[in-house]
Amino acid sequence: MSPRSGRRPGSEDTKAEILAVARRLFAQRGYRETTLRDIGAAAGVDPSLVSHYFQCKERLFSVALEVPLVPAEILDLLRGGDPSRAGERVIRLFLRLWEGPPTREPLLAMLRSAVSDDRARELLASFLGAAVVEPVGTVLEGAERELRATLVGSQLVGLAVARYLLCIEPLASADPERLVAWIAPTLQAYLAG
């Protein structure tokens, strides 16, 4: 009997492979330019299997963007330790997320897609609101807490766009510790009011 040819059947490993391929393609191309057919082809499965596991492109995109960041982690960073170094702790967490392989692709996919797709933009705004602005706003003291929390988020998004999406030099290749030294004081100013 000859070996079976064609696309492989589904399994949990197949589902994980589809998700990994989707993350990579969304990060490279963005939401709009990535199709279920592209994802299926790159994963070596029929596009109907992609739909079987994830129902639709929007759902797959949403699952692919899940980043293991809990707002409580940001709260712990802000509340724990020396208050005058909270900006440093926040930028270190941010860079750790962006520099780490398990979180970099989902974040890059979210950012790249938000530039060209309304739904992706909504997902990014929701993620930033829940993961950064709301937790930061709850621990800040003084005037204009919401604005200051949003400024923290805008500083981090701007850094992500310039460093990871547009790859503007010398920022793109700068040592993370140099970035901490430059950006932490700005974040600290927002946090301290």
N, C-alpha and C positions, 0 to 999 in steps of 0.2 A: 504494500500500500504506500502510495506517495504521501509525503508530508502535506498537510493542509496549507494552502496558500491564501492570500488575501489578508484582510485586517483581523487583528486578534479580538477574541471575545472579551466581554467585560468581567472585571473582578475588582476587589477593593484596591489592589495595586494599580489597576487600570484607571480607576477613579482618581487616585493620587497622582498618577502620571498626567492625566488630563488637566488636573488643577495646576500642577507645576508648569506644564506647557502654556496654559492660559495666563499664568502670572508672567511668564517670560514674554509672551506675545503682547499682552496688554502693556507691559513696561516698555517694550520696544516700539510698538506702533500706536498705542492708545486704544481707547474703547471703540471709537468710530471705525477705525481701519482694520480691526480684528474681527473675523467672522467665525462662527461655529465650525464652518467647513475648514477654515485655516487651522483651527485648534485641533480638529479631528485628524486632519492630514499630518500635522506635526507630531501628534501623539500616536499615529499609526492605527487609528480607529475610525469607524464610520461616524459621521456627524450625528447620526441618530442616537448613538451611544452617549455622546456628549449631552444631548437633550435629555436622554433617559436619566442621567445622573443629576443634571442641574436645571432641567426644565427649559430654561431660556438663557440668552446671552446676558441679560441684566442680572439674573440670579447668579450665574457663574462669575460675573464681574464682582458682584457683592461679596461672594465667598472668597474670591481670589484676593480681595482687598483686606481681609480680616488681618489685623495686626495685633500681636499679643501685647497690647498696651492697655493697662487698666488705669482709669483716672485716679484711683487710690494711690497708685505708684507716684504720680505727680504730686498728690497731696502730701504723701510721706516725704518726698524730696523737699517740699516747701516748708513743711512743719519741722522736719528733723534737722538737727545740726545748727550751725551758726547761721542766724538769719541774714547776716551780711554776705553770705556766700551762696544764697539760694539761686541766684542767676547762674553761677558756675555749675551747680548741680543740675539745673534744667538743661543747659547747653550740653553738658556731658551725656545726659540721657538721650537727648535729641541726636547727637552725633553717633552714639552707640547704636541707636535704632537704624539710622541711615547707613552706617558702615557695616552692619551685620547682614550676612547673606539671607537669613530667613525673613527679615523684615524689609530689606532694601527694595526687592522687586515689587511687593505690594504697594509700598509707598510711592515708588517711581511710577507704577501703573496709574495710581490715583492722581498723581500730579500731572503726568503727561495727558491723561484723558480729560482732566478738568479744564484744560485749556481749550478743548474742541467740542466738548459734549456737555449739554445741560444737566443730564442725570448724573454724570460723573462729578460735575461741579457741585451739585447738591450733596452727593456723598462726601466729598472733601470738606465742604462747609459743615456738614453734620459731624464728621469725624473730628474736625478741629474744635468745634463747639463742645462736644462731649469729652474729648481727650485733653484739651488744653484750656480753652477759654473758661468753661464752667468751673473745673477744679481750681484753676488759678484764681478766678474771681471770688471763690468762697473763702480763701485764706488771706486775701489782701486786706489791708486796713487803709483807711484814709479816703480821700476824695477820688471820684471817677474810677472806681474799681473795675467796672466792666470795660471801660475804654483802655485802661492800662493792661488788663488781661488780653484784650484783643490785640494790642500793640505787641505783646509777647508773641502771640500767634503769628502776627504779620512779619515780625522779625525772623521767625523760624521758617516760615514759608518762603520768604525772600531768599534766605540762605539756601534752602533746598532747591529752589528754581535755579539760582546762579551756580551752585556747586554741582548738583546732581543731574539736573535736566539740561541746562545750557552748557555746562562744563566750561565756564569762563575761567581762564587762567589769570593770575596764579591761584585764585581761590579753589579751583577744582582739585589741584594737587597739593594744597597747603596741608601741613601737618595738623591733625585735629587739636593738638595742644596749643598751637598758635591761634587757632580759631577760638578756643576757649578763652585765651588771654584777651583777645580783642572783643569778643561778643558778650562775655559774661558781665562786664560793667554796664553795657547797654540794657541787658535784661534786668540787672539788679536795679537800675534806675527806674524801670517800669514797675518792678515789684515793690520797691520801697516807697515810691510815690514822691 
